[in-house]
Amino acid sequence: MGDPSYLRYVPPSVANVPIDWSRVPEASKEHLLLWAYDWKKQENRPLPETIADLAKWFDKSKFFGYFEPKLCTAIMDISEFGLKAVMPKDLGIPVGPRFYMKYLEQVWYLLFSPGDRDCMVGYSHDIITEEEEDENTDDGEYKEEVDDEDENMDEDDDEDMESDDEEDKEDEVTQDEADKEVKGLVEEEKEQKEKVKGDEEGDEDKHDKGPYQEEEKDDEKDMEDQADEDEDDEEPGAAKEVVLAQEFDVVLEQDVSRGNAIFVIAGGSKKLAGWSASTLNDSLRVAQYAQAMMTLPTSHPAFSTFMSTMLRRY
């Protein structure tokens, strides 16, 4: 369940930046080991040595959009303790290691800040694939045809208004007969819903049985083999997303070197190099708040307000 993130680009200039795990707190290292298992080789991998290796760990996993408190803390610990701080140069502020991933309809990035915890995350505009562009074009042409038909129908409706009124009077039934018909339809719909509900419960019982679980277990190997075969197949639009990340990275590097990231860190801006941006510390606060709300009883007013806000937002 959930939407995974797909690795798209690690700038070559930062791909080999080393991570000093000896300085990273043990709790963070233990949490990151949740990503250590290699499903293809069926073995645990050692801690990644470089930023590129770390990015590969998160590839095809629930990463962006799932920044729970422990993950946020672990990433910021890597930034502060595991990455060596770089002194500013005459040409501007050094730009930290970063990588780009596709998540949902956008390309996202994670920007480290070596020596401190001011990591940043951001995302692009919604990506429109060629297939979606074709669909939008077809919809536009269809809409024009429908609008023309609607105009013709409006003219015909005016002419037939009087005849329709007369036909309606002739076809009118008594109120008692109409009430009986509605009552019958309601009872029939109720019976149908009860029947469907019974069928669904029966299906759930089937799914809970051991044989189904055993069958699912037997298919795991086939699914893994299929996943291995699909690894080499690029997703639709993947090349376009890589180019988008590469082009943005040039602008991001210029913006950060000029000191514009400070406006995002201070909370004065939600944009960096034209893309949406925020600090990982913001994500941590949101995750901690959501975690606290979920511990409340469902009858608590604060819980009701929180869930209502989430439903309106998503």
Secondary structure, DSSP 4 states (H G I P E B T S, - for coil): ----BEEEE--HHHHT-B--GGGS-HHHHHHHGGG-EETTTTEEPPPPSBHHHHHHHHTTBS-TT---HHHHHHHHHIIIIIS-----BTTBPPPPPEEEEEETTEEEEEE--TTSS--EEEE-SPP--HHHHHHHHHHHHHHHHHHHHHHHHHHHHHHHHHHHHHHHHHT---HHHHHHHHHHHHHHHHHHHHHHHHHHHHHHHHHTSHHHHHHHHHTHHHHHHHHHHHHTSPPTTHHHHHHHHHHHHHHHHHHHHTTTHHHHHTTS-SEETTEEEEEHHHHHHHHHHHHHHTTS-TTSHHHHHHHHHHHHH-
